[in-house]
Amino acid sequence: HDLGTIGEYCRMALKLNVEGFDEVIKVCSEICYREETTVQVPLNMPGEEGLTRPTSMFTFGVKFVDLTKEQVLLITAYIYRSLYEQGKVM
């Protein structure tokens, strides 16, 4: 779905898990990057095997705004844990 255009703000709910600790936080974010591409997806209908239809896929880059200290800590921990699991930090 299209969240908006660059410069617009949107509310997001993030479900984060860090070291077995689950948390859902709601944050405000500014859209900083937006790219729309068209991809072919299967129809998934009986008798229509192999047929596809074009659909739009969106990629967004956002900047979080007005975060509490607790939200900053949780998001930072999640990012560093993800980087560690990918072998990008030690």
Backbone as JSON Lines, residues from 0, in Angstrom:
{"i":0,"aa":"H","n":[0.84,-1.19,0.0],"ca":[0.0,0.0,0.0],"c":[0.88,1.25,0.0]}
{"i":1,"aa":"D","n":[0.33,2.31,-0.5],"ca":[1.04,3.58,-0.55],"c":[0.82,4.34,0.75]}
{"i":2,"aa":"L","n":[1.89,4.64,1.47],"ca":[1.78,5.35,2.75],"c":[1.71,6.86,2.58]}
{"i":3,"aa":"G","n":[2.18,7.37,1.46],"ca":[2.2,8.81,1.25],"c":[3.37,9.21,0.39]}
{"i":4,"aa":"T","n":[3.65,10.52,0.39],"ca":[4.74,11.05,-0.43],"c":[5.86,11.57,0.47]}
{"i":5,"aa":"I","n":[7.0,11.84,-0.12],"ca":[8.15,12.34,0.63],"c":[7.78,13.64,1.33]}
{"i":6,"aa":"G","n":[8.15,13.72,2.61],"ca":[7.85,14.91,3.4],"c":[6.6,14.77,4.25]}
{"i":7,"aa":"E","n":[5.75,13.79,3.94],"ca":[4.54,13.58,4.73],"c":[4.88,12.76,5.97]}
{"i":8,"aa":"Y","n":[4.01,12.85,6.96],"ca":[4.18,12.11,8.2],"c":[3.14,11.0,8.28]}
{"i":9,"aa":"C","n":[3.52,9.92,8.95],"ca":[2.56,8.83,9.17],"c":[2.84,8.2,10.52]}
{"i":10,"aa":"R","n":[1.81,7.6,11.09],"ca":[1.95,6.86,12.34],"c":[2.2,5.4,11.99]}
{"i":11,"aa":"M","n":[3.11,4.78,12.73],"ca":[3.46,3.38,12.49],"c":[3.42,2.61,13.79]}
{"i":12,"aa":"A","n":[3.06,1.35,13.68],"ca":[3.17,0.43,14.81],"c":[4.31,-0.53,14.49]}
{"i":13,"aa":"L","n":[5.27,-0.64,15.39],"ca":[6.42,-1.52,15.2],"c":[6.36,-2.65,16.22]}
{"i":14,"aa":"K","n":[6.47,-3.88,15.76],"ca":[6.55,-5.02,16.67],"c":[8.01,-5.46,16.67]}
{"i":15,"aa":"L","n":[8.68,-5.26,17.79],"ca":[10.1,-5.56,17.9],"c":[10.33,-6.68,18.9]}
{"i":16,"aa":"N","n":[11.31,-7.54,18.62],"ca":[11.71,-8.59,19.55],"c":[13.22,-8.48,19.71]}
{"i":17,"aa":"V","n":[13.64,-8.22,20.94],"ca":[15.06,-8.15,21.25],"c":[15.31,-9.1,22.41]}
{"i":18,"aa":"E","n":[16.13,-10.13,22.15],"ca":[16.49,-11.1,23.18],"c":[15.26,-11.68,23.89]}
{"i":19,"aa":"G","n":[14.24,-12.03,23.12],"ca":[13.04,-12.64,23.69],"c":[12.05,-11.66,24.29]}
{"i":20,"aa":"F","n":[12.38,-10.39,24.24],"ca":[11.5,-9.35,24.78],"c":[10.67,-8.78,23.64]}
{"i":21,"aa":"D","n":[9.35,-9.02,23.66],"ca":[8.45,-8.51,22.62],"c":[7.85,-7.19,23.05]}
{"i":22,"aa":"E","n":[7.8,-6.26,22.12],"ca":[7.21,-4.95,22.4],"c":[6.59,-4.4,21.13]}
{"i":23,"aa":"V","n":[5.42,-3.82,21.26],"ca":[4.78,-3.11,20.15],"c":[4.78,-1.64,20.53]}
{"i":24,"aa":"I","n":[5.36,-0.8,19.67],"ca":[5.38,0.63,19.95],"c":[4.77,1.38,18.77]}
{"i":25,"aa":"K","n":[4.13,2.48,19.07],"ca":[3.55,3.34,18.03],"c":[4.41,4.59,17.95]}
{"i":26,"aa":"V","n":[4.85,4.89,16.73],"ca":[5.76,6.02,16.53],"c":[5.28,6.88,15.37]}
{"i":27,"aa":"C","n":[5.71,8.13,15.37],"ca":[5.47,9.03,14.26],"c":[6.72,9.01,13.39]}
{"i":28,"aa":"S","n":[6.53,9.02,12.08],"ca":[7.68,9.01,11.18],"c":[7.43,9.91,9.98]}
{"i":29,"aa":"E","n":[8.53,10.42,9.45],"ca":[8.49,11.24,8.24],"c":[8.99,10.4,7.07]}
{"i":30,"aa":"I","n":[8.27,10.42,5.96],"ca":[8.68,9.68,4.78],"c":[9.82,10.45,4.1]}
{"i":31,"aa":"C","n":[11.0,9.82,4.01],"ca":[12.19,10.45,3.43],"c":[12.54,9.87,2.07]}
{"i":32,"aa":"Y","n":[12.05,8.69,1.77],"ca":[12.36,8.02,0.51],"c":[11.14,7.22,0.09]}
{"i":33,"aa":"R","n":[10.83,7.21,-1.19],"ca":[9.68,6.46,-1.7],"c":[10.01,6.0,-3.11]}
{"i":34,"aa":"E","n":[9.85,4.7,-3.34],"ca":[10.08,4.15,-4.67],"c":[8.94,3.19,-4.99]}
{"i":35,"aa":"E","n":[8.39,3.33,-6.18],"ca":[7.33,2.43,-6.63],"c":[7.85,1.62,-7.81]}
{"i":36,"aa":"T","n":[7.7,0.31,-7.74],"ca":[8.08,-0.56,-8.84],"c":[6.9,-1.45,-9.19]}
{"i":37,"aa":"T","n":[6.86,-1.9,-10.42],"ca":[5.82,-2.81,-10.86],"c":[6.41,-4.21,-10.96]}
{"i":38,"aa":"V","n":[5.75,-5.16,-10.33],"ca":[6.19,-6.56,-10.37],"c":[5.05,-7.43,-10.87]}
{"i":39,"aa":"Q","n":[5.4,-8.57,-11.41],"ca":[4.41,-9.53,-11.88],"c":[4.15,-10.55,-10.77]}
{"i":40,"aa":"V","n":[2.88,-10.74,-10.42],"ca":[2.51,-11.72,-9.39],"c":[1.58,-12.76,-10.01]}
{"i":41,"aa":"P","n":[1.67,-14.02,-9.53],"ca":[0.81,-15.07,-10.07],"c":[-0.66,-14.79,-9.78]}
{"i":42,"aa":"L","n":[-1.53,-15.22,-10.69],"ca":[-2.97,-15.04,-10.49],"c":[-3.51,-15.97,-9.41]}
{"i":43,"aa":"N","n":[-2.92,-17.15,-9.25],"ca":[-3.35,-18.13,-8.25],"c":[-4.82,-18.49,-8.38]}
{"i":44,"aa":"M","n":[-5.28,-18.69,-9.58],"ca":[-6.66,-19.09,-9.81],"c":[-6.66,-20.42,-10.56]}
{"i":45,"aa":"P","n":[-7.6,-21.32,-10.24],"ca":[-7.66,-22.61,-10.95],"c":[-7.76,-22.4,-12.46]}
{"i":46,"aa":"G","n":[-6.96,-23.16,-13.19],"ca":[-6.96,-23.07,-14.64],"c":[-6.15,-21.92,-15.19]}
{"i":47,"aa":"E","n":[-5.58,-21.09,-14.33],"ca":[-4.82,-19.92,-14.77],"c":[-3.35,-20.03,-14.38]}
{"i":48,"aa":"E","n":[-2.87,-21.28,-14.18],"ca":[-1.49,-21.49,-13.77],"c":[-0.54,-20.86,-14.77]}
{"i":49,"aa":"G","n":[0.48,-20.22,-14.27],"ca":[1.48,-19.6,-15.12],"c":[1.14,-18.18,-15.55]}
{"i":50,"aa":"L","n":[-0.1,-17.75,-15.31],"ca":[-0.47,-16.39,-15.69],"c":[-0.14,-15.43,-14.55]}
{"i":51,"aa":"T","n":[0.24,-14.23,-14.91],"ca":[0.58,-13.22,-13.91],"c":[-0.16,-11.93,-14.21]}
{"i":52,"aa":"R","n":[-0.14,-11.05,-13.21],"ca":[-0.71,-9.72,-13.4],"c":[0.25,-8.71,-12.79]}
{"i":53,"aa":"P","n":[0.32,-7.51,-13.35],"ca":[1.2,-6.49,-12.78],"c":[0.59,-5.9,-11.51]}
{"i":54,"aa":"T","n":[1.44,-5.63,-10.54],"ca":[0.99,-4.96,-9.32],"c":[2.11,-4.03,-8.84]}
{"i":55,"aa":"S","n":[1.73,-2.99,-8.13],"ca":[2.72,-2.03,-7.63],"c":[3.28,-2.49,-6.29]}
{"i":56,"aa":"M","n":[4.58,-2.3,-6.12],"ca":[5.23,-2.57,-4.85],"c":[5.95,-1.29,-4.44]}
{"i":57,"aa":"F","n":[5.81,-0.91,-3.17],"ca":[6.4,0.33,-2.68],"c":[7.52,0.02,-1.69]}
{"i":58,"aa":"T","n":[8.58,0.82,-1.75],"ca":[9.66,0.79,-0.78],"c":[9.75,2.18,-0.17]}
{"i":59,"aa":"F","n":[9.82,2.23,1.17],"ca":[9.86,3.51,1.87],"c":[11.07,3.58,2.78]}
{"i":60,"aa":"G","n":[11.59,4.78,2.93],"ca":[12.58,5.09,3.95],"c":[11.95,6.13,4.86]}
{"i":61,"aa":"V","n":[12.03,5.89,6.16],"ca":[11.4,6.82,7.1],"c":[12.39,7.28,8.15]}
{"i":62,"aa":"K","n":[12.1,8.43,8.72],"ca":[12.86,8.98,9.83],"c":[11.89,9.07,11.0]}
{"i":63,"aa":"F","n":[12.23,8.43,12.11],"ca":[11.37,8.5,13.29],"c":[11.49,9.89,13.92]}
{"i":64,"aa":"V","n":[10.37,10.42,14.37],"ca":[10.37,11.74,15.0],"c":[9.69,11.67,16.37]}
{"i":65,"aa":"D","n":[10.13,12.55,17.26],"ca":[9.54,12.69,18.59],"c":[9.5,11.38,19.37]}
{"i":66,"aa":"L","n":[10.6,10.64,19.36],"ca":[10.67,9.38,20.1],"c":[10.97,9.65,21.57]}
{"i":67,"aa":"T","n":[10.43,8.8,22.43],"ca":[10.79,8.85,23.85],"c":[12.15,8.16,24.01]}
{"i":68,"aa":"K","n":[12.78,8.36,25.16],"ca":[14.07,7.7,25.43],"c":[13.91,6.19,25.38]}
{"i":69,"aa":"E","n":[12.8,5.68,25.89],"ca":[12.55,4.24,25.89],"c":[12.43,3.7,24.47]}
{"i":70,"aa":"Q","n":[11.75,4.45,23.6],"ca":[11.61,4.02,22.21],"c":[12.95,4.03,21.49]}
{"i":71,"aa":"V","n":[13.77,5.05,21.73],"ca":[15.11,5.12,21.13],"c":[15.93,3.91,21.57]}
{"i":72,"aa":"L","n":[15.89,3.59,22.85],"ca":[16.65,2.46,23.37],"c":[16.2,1.15,22.74]}
{"i":73,"aa":"L","n":[14.91,0.93,22.66],"ca":[14.38,-0.31,22.1],"c":[14.71,-0.44,20.61]}
{"i":74,"aa":"I","n":[14.53,0.63,19.85],"ca":[14.83,0.58,18.41],"c":[16.32,0.39,18.18]}
{"i":75,"aa":"T","n":[17.16,1.08,18.94],"ca":[18.61,0.93,18.82],"c":[19.05,-0.5,19.13]}
{"i":76,"aa":"A","n":[18.51,-1.06,20.2],"ca":[18.84,-2.45,20.56],"c":[18.41,-3.41,19.46]}
{"i":77,"aa":"Y","n":[17.24,-3.19,18.89],"ca":[16.76,-4.05,17.81],"c":[17.68,-3.97,16.59]}
{"i":78,"aa":"I","n":[18.08,-2.76,16.22],"ca":[18.95,-2.58,15.05],"c":[20.31,-3.24,15.28]}
{"i":79,"aa":"Y","n":[20.93,-3.0,16.44],"ca":[22.23,-3.59,16.7],"c":[22.16,-5.11,16.77]}
{"i":80,"aa":"R","n":[21.08,-5.65,17.35],"ca":[20.92,-7.1,17.42],"c":[20.77,-7.68,16.0]}
{"i":81,"aa":"S","n":[20.01,-7.01,15.16],"ca":[19.84,-7.46,13.77],"c":[21.17,-7.44,13.02]}
{"i":82,"aa":"L","n":[21.94,-6.37,13.19],"ca":[23.25,-6.27,12.55],"c":[24.19,-7.37,13.05]}
{"i":83,"aa":"Y","n":[24.15,-7.63,14.35],"ca":[24.99,-8.68,14.94],"c":[24.63,-10.05,14.35]}
{"i":84,"aa":"E","n":[23.33,-10.33,14.24],"ca":[22.89,-11.62,13.7],"c":[23.26,-11.78,12.23]}
{"i":85,"aa":"Q","n":[23.41,-10.67,11.52],"ca":[23.82,-10.71,10.11],"c":[25.34,-10.73,9.96]}
{"i":86,"aa":"G","n":[26.06,-10.68,11.08],"ca":[27.51,-10.7,11.03],"c":[28.13,-9.37,10.65]}
{"i":87,"aa":"K","n":[27.37,-8.29,10.77],"ca":[27.88,-6.98,10.35],"c":[28.51,-6.2,11.49]}
{"i":88,"aa":"V","n":[28.29,-6.62,12.73],"ca":[28.97,-6.02,13.89],"c":[29.36,-7.15,14.82]}
{"i":89,"aa":"M","n":[30.41,-6.92,15.6],"ca":[30.86,-7.95,16.53],"c":[30.75,-7.46,17.94]}
